Amino acid sequence: MPSFFSKQRTAELAVVNLYGDRVEVAHVQRTGRERPVVSLCRHIPSGQNPNETLQKARRELNLDRFRCATVLAANQYQVQLVDAPATVPDAEMKSAVRWRLKDALDYPVELATVDAVTIPANGSAADRGRAMYAVSARNEDIEACMNVFALAKIKLEVIEVAEMAQRNLATLFELDDRAIAMLSFSSDGGLLTFSARGELYLSRRIDIALDQLAGATGDTREQLFARIALELQRSLDHFDRQFSTIPVARLLLAPLPVDQASPPISPRICLHRLKPLTWAMFSIYMMCPNCVNRPSSHCDGKRSAPRCASKIRARRATTDQPIQPGV
């Protein structure tokens, strides 16, 4: 059985994600360089039989050479903030968290696969572990996912959730002991995470899907941007209150596909709507869709580029000046 919500990251781990109309495959090589290199990134259109598409991907991309992972869809799992048991040994933590979820799930907890992620405390090491993110999924959904890969003869070793996958990506951009905020959009909606020192501190969902952003124009588009900016501001304020000793260094915006038939999605997300920040400088980066390297000066957008393509920086000189984003 694959490890559930694993933190394992190796050079030979490929991610295979299933969607209604496609299968997406990516492989990142860690070869001792400062940043990993994307060696494989493919999109394979899917027909009515996802098993056939998976088999095609296995043959064409030689997936037998990799350990494989997949990310569950947002509607296949739940992430809930719970109080961590104070006196429970680590070996018994999952069982204790399962008991905490007994009344929070709309199905018997006995039918759930459960894992937990400890949120580092803001303060001394003695206070650590007072809160956790409990992640739960129906056993039948996990088994169905495993069966699809088994039928395609793909060795599935890791089943992830988007929050932890995004944490892993944000870790590549960390600066010392400062936090990284990362915002992404997909068909499941927006996902905002805050992480530092390789740990997930805060995760929030934004009820705006990627197709809503891509198809919106005029006032509707401005309203969506206003909602995103409001959620960003609330989350930044909340993080600052809860983890005041960890300043946020950057906000990373995941790449957004642009439909030529609709207006492009601005990476600024109407930053002028955010109220003045409480720190001296805040950097906002649009991640390059073709590389996972630390953002800096412009690259040419090609996979071989050594640095990330675009950077948007917002500075302010005093606390009463609004953000003025500029490239």
Contacts in CASP RR format, 6 or more apart in sequence:
PFRMAT RR
TARGET T0000
AUTHOR 0000-0000-0000
METHOD contacts of the structure
MODEL  1
MPSFFSKQRTAELAVVNLYGDRVEVAHVQRTGRERPVVSLCRHIPSGQNP
NETLQKARRELNLDRFRCATVLAANQYQVQLVDAPATVPDAEMKSAVRWR
LKDALDYPVELATVDAVTIPANGSAADRGRAMYAVSARNEDIEACMNVFA
LAKIKLEVIEVAEMAQRNLATLFELDDRAIAMLSFSSDGGLLTFSARGEL
YLSRRIDIALDQLAGATGDTREQLFARIALELQRSLDHFDRQFSTIPVAR
LLLAPLPVDQASPPISPRICLHRLKPLTWAMFSIYMMCPNCVNRPSSHCD
GKRSAPRCASKIRARRATTDQPIQPGV
1 146 0 8 1.000
2 69 0 8 1.000
2 146 0 8 1.000
2 156 0 8 1.000
2 157 0 8 1.000
2 158 0 8 1.000
2 159 0 8 1.000
3 157 0 8 1.000
3 158 0 8 1.000
3 159 0 8 1.000
4 113 0 8 1.000
4 115 0 8 1.000
4 137 0 8 1.000
4 142 0 8 1.000
4 159 0 8 1.000
5 115 0 8 1.000
5 117 0 8 1.000
5 135 0 8 1.000
5 159 0 8 1.000
5 160 0 8 1.000
5 161 0 8 1.000
5 164 0 8 1.000
6 69 0 8 1.000
6 157 0 8 1.000
6 158 0 8 1.000
6 159 0 8 1.000
6 160 0 8 1.000
7 164 0 8 1.000
7 168 0 8 1.000
8 157 0 8 1.000
8 158 0 8 1.000
9 30 0 8 1.000
9 168 0 8 1.000
10 30 0 8 1.000
10 67 0 8 1.000
11 29 0 8 1.000
11 30 0 8 1.000
11 31 0 8 1.000
12 65 0 8 1.000
12 66 0 8 1.000
12 67 0 8 1.000
13 27 0 8 1.000
13 28 0 8 1.000
13 66 0 8 1.000
13 67 0 8 1.000
13 68 0 8 1.000
13 69 0 8 1.000
13 157 0 8 1.000
13 158 0 8 1.000
14 25 0 8 1.000
14 26 0 8 1.000
14 27 0 8 1.000
14 40 0 8 1.000
14 63 0 8 1.000
14 66 0 8 1.000
14 67 0 8 1.000
14 68 0 8 1.000
14 69 0 8 1.000
15 24 0 8 1.000
15 25 0 8 1.000
15 26 0 8 1.000
15 27 0 8 1.000
15 68 0 8 1.000
15 69 0 8 1.000
15 70 0 8 1.000
15 71 0 8 1.000
15 160 0 8 1.000
15 165 0 8 1.000
16 23 0 8 1.000
16 24 0 8 1.000
16 25 0 8 1.000
16 54 0 8 1.000
16 57 0 8 1.000
16 63 0 8 1.000
16 68 0 8 1.000
16 69 0 8 1.000
16 70 0 8 1.000
16 149 0 8 1.000
16 154 0 8 1.000
17 23 0 8 1.000
17 24 0 8 1.000
17 25 0 8 1.000
17 70 0 8 1.000
17 71 0 8 1.000
18 46 0 8 1.000
18 50 0 8 1.000
18 54 0 8 1.000
18 70 0 8 1.000
18 148 0 8 1.000
19 46 0 8 1.000
19 187 0 8 1.000
20 46 0 8 1.000
20 50 0 8 1.000
21 45 0 8 1.000
21 46 0 8 1.000
21 47 0 8 1.000
22 43 0 8 1.000
22 44 0 8 1.000
22 45 0 8 1.000
22 46 0 8 1.000
22 53 0 8 1.000
23 43 0 8 1.000
23 44 0 8 1.000
23 46 0 8 1.000
23 50 0 8 1.000
23 53 0 8 1.000
23 54 0 8 1.000
23 57 0 8 1.000
24 42 0 8 1.000
24 43 0 8 1.000
24 44 0 8 1.000
25 40 0 8 1.000
25 41 0 8 1.000
25 42 0 8 1.000
25 44 0 8 1.000
25 57 0 8 1.000
25 61 0 8 1.000
25 63 0 8 1.000
26 38 0 8 1.000
26 40 0 8 1.000
26 41 0 8 1.000
26 42 0 8 1.000
27 38 0 8 1.000
27 39 0 8 1.000
27 40 0 8 1.000
27 41 0 8 1.000
27 66 0 8 1.000
28 36 0 8 1.000
28 37 0 8 1.000
28 38 0 8 1.000
28 39 0 8 1.000
28 292 0 8 1.000
29 36 0 8 1.000
29 37 0 8 1.000
29 38 0 8 1.000
29 39 0 8 1.000
30 36 0 8 1.000
31 37 0 8 1.000
34 293 0 8 1.000
34 294 0 8 1.000
35 172 0 8 1.000
35 292 0 8 1.000
35 293 0 8 1.000
35 294 0 8 1.000
36 172 0 8 1.000
36 292 0 8 1.000
37 291 0 8 1.000
37 292 0 8 1.000
38 290 0 8 1.000
38 291 0 8 1.000
38 292 0 8 1.000
38 303 0 8 1.000
40 61 0 8 1.000
41 290 0 8 1.000
41 303 0 8 1.000
42 57 0 8 1.000
42 61 0 8 1.000
44 53 0 8 1.000
44 56 0 8 1.000
44 57 0 8 1.000
44 60 0 8 1.000
45 53 0 8 1.000
46 53 0 8 1.000
47 53 0 8 1.000
50 148 0 8 1.000
51 148 0 8 1.000
51 151 0 8 1.000
51 152 0 8 1.000
54 148 0 8 1.000
54 149 0 8 1.000
54 151 0 8 1.000
54 152 0 8 1.000
54 154 0 8 1.000
55 152 0 8 1.000
55 153 0 8 1.000
57 63 0 8 1.000
57 152 0 8 1.000
58 64 0 8 1.000
58 152 0 8 1.000
58 153 0 8 1.000
58 154 0 8 1.000
63 154 0 8 1.000
64 155 0 8 1.000
67 155 0 8 1.000
67 157 0 8 1.000
67 158 0 8 1.000
68 149 0 8 1.000
68 154 0 8 1.000
68 155 0 8 1.000
68 156 0 8 1.000
68 157 0 8 1.000
68 158 0 8 1.000
69 156 0 8 1.000
69 157 0 8 1.000
69 158 0 8 1.000
69 159 0 8 1.000
69 160 0 8 1.000
70 145 0 8 1.000
70 149 0 8 1.000
70 156 0 8 1.000
70 158 0 8 1.000
70 159 0 8 1.000
70 160 0 8 1.000
71 159 0 8 1.000
71 160 0 8 1.000
71 161 0 8 1.000
71 162 0 8 1.000
71 165 0 8 1.000
72 137 0 8 1.000
72 141 0 8 1.000
72 145 0 8 1.000
72 159 0 8 1.000
72 160 0 8 1.000
72 161 0 8 1.000
72 162 0 8 1.000
73 188 0 8 1.000
74 162 0 8 1.000
74 188 0 8 1.000
74 189 0 8 1.000
74 205 0 8 1.000
75 188 0 8 1.000
76 137 0 8 1.000
76 138 0 8 1.000
76 141 0 8 1.000
76 145 0 8 1.000
77 135 0 8 1.000
77 136 0 8 1.000
77 137 0 8 1.000
77 141 0 8 1.000
77 161 0 8 1.000
78 105 0 8 1.000
78 135 0 8 1.000
78 136 0 8 1.000
78 137 0 8 1.000
79 133 0 8 1.000
79 134 0 8 1.000
79 135 0 8 1.000
79 161 0 8 1.000
79 163 0 8 1.000
79 203 0 8 1.000
80 101 0 8 1.000
80 104 0 8 1.000
80 133 0 8 1.000
80 134 0 8 1.000
80 136 0 8 1.000
81 119 0 8 1.000
81 131 0 8 1.000
81 132 0 8 1.000
81 133 0 8 1.000
81 134 0 8 1.000
82 97 0 8 1.000
82 100 0 8 1.000
82 101 0 8 1.000
82 116 0 8 1.000
82 131 0 8 1.000
82 132 0 8 1.000
82 133 0 8 1.000
82 134 0 8 1.000
83 100 0 8 1.000
83 130 0 8 1.000
83 131 0 8 1.000
83 132 0 8 1.000
84 93 0 8 1.000
84 116 0 8 1.000
84 118 0 8 1.000
84 129 0 8 1.000
84 130 0 8 1.000
84 131 0 8 1.000
84 132 0 8 1.000
85 93 0 8 1.000
85 96 0 8 1.000
85 97 0 8 1.000
85 100 0 8 1.000
86 130 0 8 1.000
88 96 0 8 1.000
93 116 0 8 1.000
94 114 0 8 1.000
94 115 0 8 1.000
94 116 0 8 1.000
97 114 0 8 1.000
97 116 0 8 1.000
97 132 0 8 1.000
97 134 0 8 1.000
98 109 0 8 1.000
98 112 0 8 1.000
98 114 0 8 1.000
99 109 0 8 1.000
100 134 0 8 1.000
101 109 0 8 1.000
101 112 0 8 1.000
101 114 0 8 1.000
101 134 0 8 1.000
101 136 0 8 1.000
102 109 0 8 1.000
105 112 0 8 1.000
105 136 0 8 1.000
107 138 0 8 1.000
109 136 0 8 1.000
111 138 0 8 1.000
111 139 0 8 1.000
111 140 0 8 1.000
112 136 0 8 1.000
112 137 0 8 1.000
112 138 0 8 1.000
112 139 0 8 1.000
113 136 0 8 1.000
113 137 0 8 1.000
113 138 0 8 1.000
113 139 0 8 1.000
113 142 0 8 1.000
114 134 0 8 1.000
114 135 0 8 1.000
114 136 0 8 1.000
115 134 0 8 1.000
115 135 0 8 1.000
115 136 0 8 1.000
116 132 0 8 1.000
116 133 0 8 1.000
116 134 0 8 1.000
116 135 0 8 1.000
117 132 0 8 1.000
117 133 0 8 1.000
117 135 0 8 1.000
117 164 0 8 1.000
117 200 0 8 1.000
118 128 0 8 1.000
118 129 0 8 1.000
118 131 0 8 1.000
118 132 0 8 1.000
118 199 0 8 1.000
119 129 0 8 1.000
119 130 0 8 1.000
119 131 0 8 1.000
119 132 0 8 1.000
119 133 0 8 1.000
119 199 0 8 1.000
119 200 0 8 1.000
119 201 0 8 1.000
119 202 0 8 1.000
120 128 0 8 1.000
120 129 0 8 1.000
120 196 0 8 1.000
120 197 0 8 1.000
120 199 0 8 1.000
120 201 0 8 1.000
121 127 0 8 1.000
121 128 0 8 1.000
121 129 0 8 1.000
121 130 0 8 1.000
121 131 0 8 1.000
122 242 0 8 1.000
122 243 0 8 1.000
122 244 0 8 1.000
122 245 0 8 1.000
122 246 0 8 1.000
123 245 0 8 1.000
133 163 0 8 1.000
133 200 0 8 1.000
133 203 0 8 1.000
135 161 0 8 1.000
135 163 0 8 1.000
142 159 0 8 1.000
145 156 0 8 1.000
145 159 0 8 1.000
146 156 0 8 1.000
146 159 0 8 1.000
149 155 0 8 1.000
149 156 0 8 1.000
150 156 0 8 1.000
162 186 0 8 1.000
162 188 0 8 1.000
162 191 0 8 1.000
163 191 0 8 1.000
163 193 0 8 1.000
163 200 0 8 1.000
163 203 0 8 1.000
164 200 0 8 1.000
166 182 0 8 1.000
166 184 0 8 1.000
166 191 0 8 1.000
166 193 0 8 1.000
166 254 0 8 1.000
167 193 0 8 1.000
167 195 0 8 1.000
167 198 0 8 1.000
167 199 0 8 1.000
167 200 0 8 1.000
169 182 0 8 1.000
169 292 0 8 1.000
170 180 0 8 1.000
170 182 0 8 1.000
170 193 0 8 1.000
170 195 0 8 1.000
170 252 0 8 1.000
171 180 0 8 1.000
171 195 0 8 1.000
171 198 0 8 1.000
172 292 0 8 1.000
172 293 0 8 1.000
172 294 0 8 1.000
173 180 0 8 1.000
173 250 0 8 1.000
173 252 0 8 1.000
173 285 0 8 1.000
173 294 0 8 1.000
173 295 0 8 1.000
174 180 0 8 1.000
174 195 0 8 1.000
174 196 0 8 1.000
174 197 0 8 1.000
174 198 0 8 1.000
175 249 0 8 1.000
175 250 0 8 1.000
177 196 0 8 1.000
177 197 0 8 1.000
177 246 0 8 1.000
178 196 0 8 1.000
178 246 0 8 1.000
178 247 0 8 1.000
178 248 0 8 1.000
178 249 0 8 1.000
179 194 0 8 1.000
179 195 0 8 1.000
179 196 0 8 1.000
179 201 0 8 1.000
179 239 0 8 1.000
179 243 0 8 1.000
179 246 0 8 1.000
179 247 0 8 1.000
179 248 0 8 1.000
179 249 0 8 1.000
180 194 0 8 1.000
180 195 0 8 1.000
180 196 0 8 1.000
180 248 0 8 1.000
180 249 0 8 1.000
180 250 0 8 1.000
180 252 0 8 1.000
181 192 0 8 1.000
181 193 0 8 1.000
181 194 0 8 1.000
181 235 0 8 1.000
181 236 0 8 1.000
181 239 0 8 1.000
181 248 0 8 1.000
181 250 0 8 1.000
181 251 0 8 1.000
181 252 0 8 1.000
182 192 0 8 1.000
182 193 0 8 1.000
182 195 0 8 1.000
182 251 0 8 1.000
182 252 0 8 1.000
182 253 0 8 1.000
182 254 0 8 1.000
183 190 0 8 1.000
183 191 0 8 1.000
183 192 0 8 1.000
183 206 0 8 1.000
183 228 0 8 1.000
183 232 0 8 1.000
183 251 0 8 1.000
183 252 0 8 1.000
183 253 0 8 1.000
183 254 0 8 1.000
183 269 0 8 1.000
184 190 0 8 1.000
184 191 0 8 1.000
184 253 0 8 1.000
184 254 0 8 1.000
185 191 0 8 1.000
185 206 0 8 1.000
185 208 0 8 1.000
185 209 0 8 1.000
185 210 0 8 1.000
185 213 0 8 1.000
185 254 0 8 1.000
185 256 0 8 1.000
186 209 0 8 1.000
186 210 0 8 1.000
187 209 0 8 1.000
187 210 0 8 1.000
187 211 0 8 1.000
188 209 0 8 1.000
189 205 0 8 1.000
189 206 0 8 1.000
189 207 0 8 1.000
189 208 0 8 1.000
189 209 0 8 1.000
189 210 0 8 1.000
190 205 0 8 1.000
190 206 0 8 1.000
190 207 0 8 1.000
190 208 0 8 1.000
190 209 0 8 1.000
190 210 0 8 1.000
191 203 0 8 1.000
191 204 0 8 1.000
191 205 0 8 1.000
191 206 0 8 1.000
192 203 0 8 1.000
192 204 0 8 1.000
192 205 0 8 1.000
192 206 0 8 1.000
192 231 0 8 1.000
192 232 0 8 1.000
192 235 0 8 1.000
193 200 0 8 1.000
193 202 0 8 1.000
193 203 0 8 1.000
193 204 0 8 1.000
194 200 0 8 1.000
194 201 0 8 1.000
194 202 0 8 1.000
194 203 0 8 1.000
194 235 0 8 1.000
194 239 0 8 1.000
194 243 0 8 1.000
194 248 0 8 1.000
195 201 0 8 1.000
196 246 0 8 1.000
201 239 0 8 1.000
201 242 0 8 1.000
201 243 0 8 1.000
201 246 0 8 1.000
202 235 0 8 1.000
202 238 0 8 1.000
202 239 0 8 1.000
202 242 0 8 1.000
202 243 0 8 1.000
204 231 0 8 1.000
204 235 0 8 1.000
206 227 0 8 1.000
206 228 0 8 1.000
206 231 0 8 1.000
208 224 0 8 1.000
208 227 0 8 1.000
208 228 0 8 1.000
210 256 0 8 1.000
210 257 0 8 1.000
212 224 0 8 1.000
213 221 0 8 1.000
213 224 0 8 1.000
213 256 0 8 1.000
213 265 0 8 1.000
214 257 0 8 1.000
214 258 0 8 1.000
214 259 0 8 1.000
214 262 0 8 1.000
214 265 0 8 1.000
215 259 0 8 1.000
215 262 0 8 1.000
216 224 0 8 1.000
217 262 0 8 1.000
217 263 0 8 1.000
221 263 0 8 1.000
222 270 0 8 1.000
225 266 0 8 1.000
225 269 0 8 1.000
225 270 0 8 1.000
225 273 0 8 1.000
226 270 0 8 1.000
226 273 0 8 1.000
228 269 0 8 1.000
228 270 0 8 1.000
229 269 0 8 1.000
229 270 0 8 1.000
229 271 0 8 1.000
229 273 0 8 1.000
229 274 0 8 1.000
230 273 0 8 1.000
232 251 0 8 1.000
232 269 0 8 1.000
232 274 0 8 1.000
233 273 0 8 1.000
233 274 0 8 1.000
233 275 0 8 1.000
236 248 0 8 1.000
236 274 0 8 1.000
236 277 0 8 1.000
239 248 0 8 1.000
240 248 0 8 1.000
240 278 0 8 1.000
247 279 0 8 1.000
248 279 0 8 1.000
248 282 0 8 1.000
249 283 0 8 1.000
250 282 0 8 1.000
250 283 0 8 1.000
250 284 0 8 1.000
250 285 0 8 1.000
251 282 0 8 1.000
251 283 0 8 1.000
251 284 0 8 1.000
251 285 0 8 1.000
252 285 0 8 1.000
252 287 0 8 1.000
252 295 0 8 1.000
253 267 0 8 1.000
253 269 0 8 1.000
253 284 0 8 1.000
253 285 0 8 1.000
253 286 0 8 1.000
253 287 0 8 1.000
253 312 0 8 1.000
254 287 0 8 1.000
255 286 0 8 1.000
255 287 0 8 1.000
255 288 0 8 1.000
255 289 0 8 1.000
256 265 0 8 1.000
256 267 0 8 1.000
258 264 0 8 1.000
258 265 0 8 1.000
267 284 0 8 1.000
267 286 0 8 1.000
267 310 0 8 1.000
267 312 0 8 1.000
268 284 0 8 1.000
268 312 0 8 1.000
268 325 0 8 1.000
268 326 0 8 1.000
271 284 0 8 1.000
271 314 0 8 1.000
271 323 0 8 1.000
271 325 0 8 1.000
272 322 0 8 1.000
272 323 0 8 1.000
272 324 0 8 1.000
272 325 0 8 1.000
274 323 0 8 1.000
275 322 0 8 1.000
276 316 0 8 1.000
276 319 0 8 1.000
276 320 0 8 1.000
276 321 0 8 1.000
276 322 0 8 1.000
276 323 0 8 1.000
277 316 0 8 1.000
277 319 0 8 1.000
277 323 0 8 1.000
278 319 0 8 1.000
280 316 0 8 1.000
281 315 0 8 1.000
281 316 0 8 1.000
282 314 0 8 1.000
282 315 0 8 1.000
282 316 0 8 1.000
282 323 0 8 1.000
283 311 0 8 1.000
283 313 0 8 1.000
283 314 0 8 1.000
284 312 0 8 1.000
284 313 0 8 1.000
284 314 0 8 1.000
284 325 0 8 1.000
285 295 0 8 1.000
285 308 0 8 1.000
285 310 0 8 1.000
285 311 0 8 1.000
285 312 0 8 1.000
286 309 0 8 1.000
286 310 0 8 1.000
286 311 0 8 1.000
286 312 0 8 1.000
287 295 0 8 1.000
287 308 0 8 1.000
288 295 0 8 1.000
288 299 0 8 1.000
288 301 0 8 1.000
288 305 0 8 1.000
288 308 0 8 1.000
288 309 0 8 1.000
288 310 0 8 1.000
289 301 0 8 1.000
289 309 0 8 1.000
290 301 0 8 1.000
290 302 0 8 1.000
290 303 0 8 1.000
290 305 0 8 1.000
290 309 0 8 1.000
291 299 0 8 1.000
291 301 0 8 1.000
291 303 0 8 1.000
291 305 0 8 1.000
291 306 0 8 1.000
291 307 0 8 1.000
291 308 0 8 1.000
291 309 0 8 1.000
293 305 0 8 1.000
293 306 0 8 1.000
293 307 0 8 1.000
293 308 0 8 1.000
294 307 0 8 1.000
294 308 0 8 1.000
295 307 0 8 1.000
295 308 0 8 1.000
295 310 0 8 1.000
295 311 0 8 1.000
296 307 0 8 1.000
296 308 0 8 1.000
296 311 0 8 1.000
297 307 0 8 1.000
297 311 0 8 1.000
298 307 0 8 1.000
298 309 0 8 1.000
298 310 0 8 1.000
298 311 0 8 1.000
299 305 0 8 1.000
299 306 0 8 1.000
299 307 0 8 1.000
299 308 0 8 1.000
299 309 0 8 1.000
300 309 0 8 1.000
301 309 0 8 1.000
310 327 0 8 1.000
311 327 0 8 1.000
312 325 0 8 1.000
312 326 0 8 1.000
312 327 0 8 1.000
313 325 0 8 1.000
313 326 0 8 1.000
314 323 0 8 1.000
314 324 0 8 1.000
314 325 0 8 1.000
314 326 0 8 1.000
315 323 0 8 1.000
315 324 0 8 1.000
316 322 0 8 1.000
316 323 0 8 1.000
316 324 0 8 1.000
END
